[in-house]
């Protein structure tokens, strides 16, 4: 689904500019230069395709959650084994 701002970019009412330093995308009104939207990158090294970046971010989040779960499971096992010793 295309946002209202994206429709206005397509129609020429707004400009879409990427900041070369931070890689944020700025949506700017053509007639007065007002910044109406700032889209910060979803990941550290954006590909330029926000959909692909969103998928990559989800994959990374899933990996982080799995690692945290594994670490907490191991911590519980250690605690249980220490409790068994006492």
JOZIDA-V242020 format. One record per residue. SS is DSSP state (H for helix, E for strand, L for the rest). PSI is psi as a letter, one per 40 degrees, with the letter a starting at -180 (999 if undefined). Layout:
ss:SS psi:PSI
ss:SS psi:PSI
//
This chain:
ss:L psi:h
ss:L psi:h
ss:L psi:i
ss:H psi:d
ss:H psi:d
ss:H psi:d
ss:H psi:d
ss:H psi:d
ss:H psi:d
ss:H psi:d
ss:H psi:e
ss:L psi:e
ss:L psi:d
ss:E psi:i
ss:E psi:i
ss:E psi:h
ss:E psi:h
ss:E psi:h
ss:L psi:h
ss:L psi:d
ss:L psi:d
ss:L psi:e
ss:L psi:e
ss:L psi:i
ss:E psi:h
ss:E psi:h
ss:E psi:h
ss:E psi:h
ss:E psi:h
ss:L psi:d
ss:L psi:d
ss:L psi:e
ss:L psi:e
ss:L psi:h
ss:E psi:h
ss:E psi:e
ss:E psi:i
ss:E psi:h
ss:E psi:h
ss:L psi:i
ss:L psi:i
ss:L psi:d
ss:L psi:i
ss:L psi:d
ss:L psi:g
ss:L psi:i
ss:L psi:e
ss:L psi:e
ss:L psi:h
ss:H psi:d
ss:H psi:d
ss:H psi:d
ss:H psi:d
ss:H psi:d
ss:H psi:d
ss:H psi:d
ss:H psi:d
ss:H psi:d
ss:H psi:d
ss:H psi:d
ss:H psi:d
ss:H psi:d
ss:H psi:d
ss:H psi:d
ss:H psi:d
ss:H psi:d
ss:H psi:d
ss:H psi:d
ss:H psi:d
ss:H psi:d
ss:H psi:d
ss:H psi:d
ss:H psi:d
ss:H psi:d
ss:H psi:d
ss:H psi:d
ss:H psi:d
ss:H psi:d
ss:H psi:d
ss:H psi:d
ss:H psi:d
ss:H psi:d
ss:H psi:d
ss:H psi:d
ss:H psi:d
ss:L psi:999
//
